[in-house]
Amino acid sequence: MTELRIATRSSPLAKWQANRVAADLRQRWPGLRTRLVPVTAAADVDLATPLYRLGTVGVFCKEVQALVLSGAADCGVHSAKDLPTTLPDGLVMAAVLTRGDPRDALIGTPSIAALPSGALIGTSSLRRQAQLAAARPDLRFVALRGNVQTRLAKIAQGEATATILAQAGLMRLGLARAGTPLDPLVEMTPPPAQGAIAVDCRADDRLTRFRLAAIADRTTATAIAIERTVLAGLAGGCSLPLGAHAWRAADGWHLRIRLGTATRLVEGAWRGPAADLASQALAALRDGAEPKLVNPH
C-alpha cells in the first residue's frame, strides 16, 4: 500500500478537481492511497486586484507547484487554463484529463442581446471584456473576483447586472443551471485550455509520472497544446484578451481564435493537421496584435 500526496488550492472547485484526479488514480491503481495537500494561493486572498494587475504569471499555480518542488506533495492539480505556458524548472505536465465543457456561461441574463443598455458586467477578464464590448459597445465593466459561489452571490445581490463563468466549473459544483452557455465560435471564445484539468509533478519522479500517464487523455492534451502554443507565441498570460478553442471533428482538427487588440477584435478560424494549426494562427495574428484594456474599471 502506497500513498500519493496531491497538492491543490483550497477553493471548492479546486478540491473537486483534485478529488477527481484522486478517484481516477485509485480506479486505475487499486491499492493506491491518495491524500490532498491543500494550500491557499495569494491570488485567492487578494480579491481586490484584477488578475491582469497582479504582475506575474501562474498566480493560481505557484503555491501548489512550490509544494511539489519541495517534496511536500507528489503532484499538483490545476485548472489547465491557469498554468503558465512554461512550467518551473523541475516540473512536467504529466497528465491532462478528458476535457469538460470548454464554454463560458452567462449569469444573470438569458443572452447577451437581452442585457439592458449600459448594463454593468462583473468580470476581471480582459478576454471577456473585449469580446462582450465588440458585440455590445454600450456595456460597462467592473472587476468581480472570488470563487464561483462568491461571484454568483455578488450577482444575486445586485453588484452587477451579469457576469460570465466557466461552464465546466459550474457543472463540477452542481450549478450548471445557474447560467446560459455561450457559443464558443461566435459569442464568447474561451481561453486556452478552459475545461481541462492538468496534473504536474517532478520531472525526476518516474513512478508518479508513470501513474499519472494512465489517466491522461491524448485528444484533450492535443487540443490544449494547440491553444497554449498560440498563447505562448503571442507572449501572453492572463493580461492577454485571447480566446482560443481547438477541437477535433470528423474532417480533422479545427482552431477558432478571437483576440482583442488596440483597435478591434481580430478573428480567425483554421482547419488542418494538429501540428500546423498554431503556426497558421500565429502567422496571421502577430502583426499588430497588441492587447488592449476595455473599460477595466
SULBELUR-V951501 format. One record per residue. N is the residue number from 1. RES is the residue in three letters. D_FIRST is the distance of its C-alpha to the first C-alpha in Angstrom with 2 decimals. Layout:
N RES D_FIRST
N RES D_FIRST
This chain:
1 MET 0.00
2 THR 3.81
3 GLU 6.99
4 LEU 10.27
5 ARG 13.42
6 ILE 16.34
7 ALA 19.83
8 THR 22.56
9 ARG 26.05
10 SER 26.61
11 SER 28.97
12 PRO 28.28
13 LEU 28.47
14 ALA 26.15
15 LYS 23.48
16 TRP 24.07
17 GLN 23.53
18 ALA 20.31
19 ASN 18.98
20 ARG 20.20
21 VAL 18.26
22 ALA 15.03
23 ALA 15.87
24 ASP 16.79
25 LEU 13.59
26 ARG 11.49
27 GLN 14.24
28 ARG 14.22
29 TRP 10.52
30 PRO 9.28
31 GLY 5.72
32 LEU 6.07
33 ARG 7.04
34 THR 10.53
35 ARG 13.12
36 LEU 16.80
37 VAL 18.86
38 PRO 22.44
39 VAL 25.56
40 THR 29.23
41 ALA 31.15
42 ALA 34.67
43 ALA 36.04
44 ASP 34.74
45 VAL 36.75
46 ASP 39.96
47 LEU 41.05
48 ALA 44.72
49 THR 44.63
50 PRO 44.57
51 LEU 41.76
52 TYR 44.28
53 ARG 45.59
54 LEU 42.39
55 GLY 43.25
56 THR 39.93
57 VAL 37.52
58 GLY 33.94
59 VAL 34.80
60 PHE 31.91
61 CYS 29.36
62 LYS 30.00
63 GLU 28.22
64 VAL 24.99
65 GLN 25.39
66 ALA 26.16
67 LEU 22.80
68 VAL 21.10
69 LEU 23.62
70 SER 23.24
71 GLY 19.50
72 ALA 19.02
73 ALA 17.24
74 ASP 15.72
75 CYS 17.97
76 GLY 20.88
77 VAL 22.21
78 HIS 25.99
79 SER 28.85
80 ALA 29.85
81 LYS 33.48
82 ASP 32.76
83 LEU 31.50
84 PRO 34.21
85 THR 35.23
86 THR 34.23
87 LEU 30.78
88 PRO 30.59
89 ASP 30.35
90 GLY 26.84
91 LEU 25.45
92 VAL 25.33
93 MET 25.20
94 ALA 22.16
95 ALA 22.49
96 VAL 25.13
97 LEU 24.43
98 THR 27.17
99 ARG 30.05
100 GLY 31.23
101 ASP 34.94
102 PRO 36.44
103 ARG 39.62
104 ASP 41.03
105 ALA 42.28
106 LEU 45.49
107 ILE 45.37
108 GLY 48.53
109 THR 50.84
110 PRO 50.78
111 SER 51.75
112 ILE 52.89
113 ALA 56.41
114 ALA 56.37
115 LEU 55.89
116 PRO 59.13
117 SER 61.19
118 GLY 59.93
119 ALA 56.67
120 LEU 54.27
121 ILE 50.85
122 GLY 47.95
123 THR 45.82
124 SER 44.95
125 SER 44.26
126 LEU 47.05
127 ARG 46.03
128 ARG 46.53
129 GLN 49.72
130 ALA 51.15
131 GLN 50.59
132 LEU 51.86
133 ALA 54.86
134 ALA 55.76
135 ALA 55.92
136 ARG 57.44
137 PRO 59.22
138 ASP 60.27
139 LEU 56.80
140 ARG 55.89
141 PHE 52.51
142 VAL 50.84
143 ALA 47.53
144 LEU 44.87
145 ARG 41.34
146 GLY 38.38
147 ASN 35.47
148 VAL 36.26
149 GLN 37.14
150 THR 39.33
151 ARG 41.29
152 LEU 41.82
153 ALA 43.15
154 LYS 45.51
155 ILE 47.02
156 ALA 47.44
157 GLN 49.21
158 GLY 51.59
159 GLU 50.65
160 ALA 51.07
161 THR 52.26
162 ALA 49.17
163 THR 46.06
164 ILE 43.71
165 LEU 39.92
166 ALA 37.33
167 GLN 37.10
168 ALA 33.39
169 GLY 32.72
170 LEU 34.98
171 MET 33.28
172 ARG 29.76
173 LEU 31.13
174 GLY 33.08
175 LEU 36.36
176 ALA 37.53
177 ARG 40.88
178 ALA 41.70
179 GLY 43.12
180 THR 44.88
181 PRO 43.17
182 LEU 45.48
183 ASP 46.31
184 PRO 44.41
185 LEU 47.30
186 VAL 50.35
187 GLU 49.48
188 MET 46.48
189 THR 44.56
190 PRO 41.08
191 PRO 39.72
192 PRO 37.72
193 ALA 34.18
194 GLN 34.67
195 GLY 32.34
196 ALA 29.52
197 ILE 26.13
198 ALA 25.14
199 VAL 21.99
200 ASP 22.48
201 CYS 20.38
202 ARG 21.37
203 ALA 23.24
204 ASP 21.75
205 ASP 18.05
206 ARG 17.85
207 LEU 14.16
208 THR 14.56
209 ARG 17.92
210 PHE 16.67
211 ARG 14.22
212 LEU 17.05
213 ALA 19.64
214 ALA 18.29
215 ILE 19.40
216 ALA 22.66
217 ASP 26.09
218 ARG 28.71
219 THR 31.75
220 THR 30.82
221 ALA 30.05
222 THR 33.50
223 ALA 35.28
224 ILE 34.05
225 ALA 34.63
226 ILE 38.26
227 GLU 38.67
228 ARG 37.12
229 THR 39.28
230 VAL 42.34
231 LEU 41.25
232 ALA 40.69
233 GLY 44.00
234 LEU 45.83
235 ALA 44.17
236 GLY 43.10
237 GLY 40.71
238 CYS 40.85
239 SER 44.59
240 LEU 45.41
241 PRO 46.54
242 LEU 44.97
243 GLY 43.95
244 ALA 42.28
245 HIS 40.96
246 ALA 39.95
247 TRP 39.19
248 ARG 39.37
249 ALA 42.01
250 ALA 43.56
251 ASP 46.00
252 GLY 43.53
253 TRP 42.11
254 HIS 43.95
255 LEU 44.07
256 ARG 45.91
257 ILE 46.80
258 ARG 48.63
259 LEU 49.31
260 GLY 51.42
261 THR 53.84
262 ALA 56.66
263 THR 59.06
264 ARG 57.36
265 LEU 54.33
266 VAL 53.70
267 GLU 52.28
268 GLY 51.35
269 ALA 49.57
270 TRP 48.58
271 ARG 47.37
272 GLY 46.23
273 PRO 43.44
274 ALA 40.46
275 ALA 41.08
276 ASP 44.63
277 LEU 44.42
278 ALA 43.50
279 SER 46.16
280 GLN 48.75
281 ALA 48.06
282 LEU 48.11
283 ALA 51.40
284 ALA 52.95
285 LEU 51.55
286 ARG 51.98
287 ASP 55.72
288 GLY 56.38
289 ALA 52.92
290 GLU 52.99
291 PRO 50.94
292 LYS 53.00
293 LEU 52.56
294 VAL 53.79
295 ASN 55.01
296 PRO 51.90
297 HIS 53.16
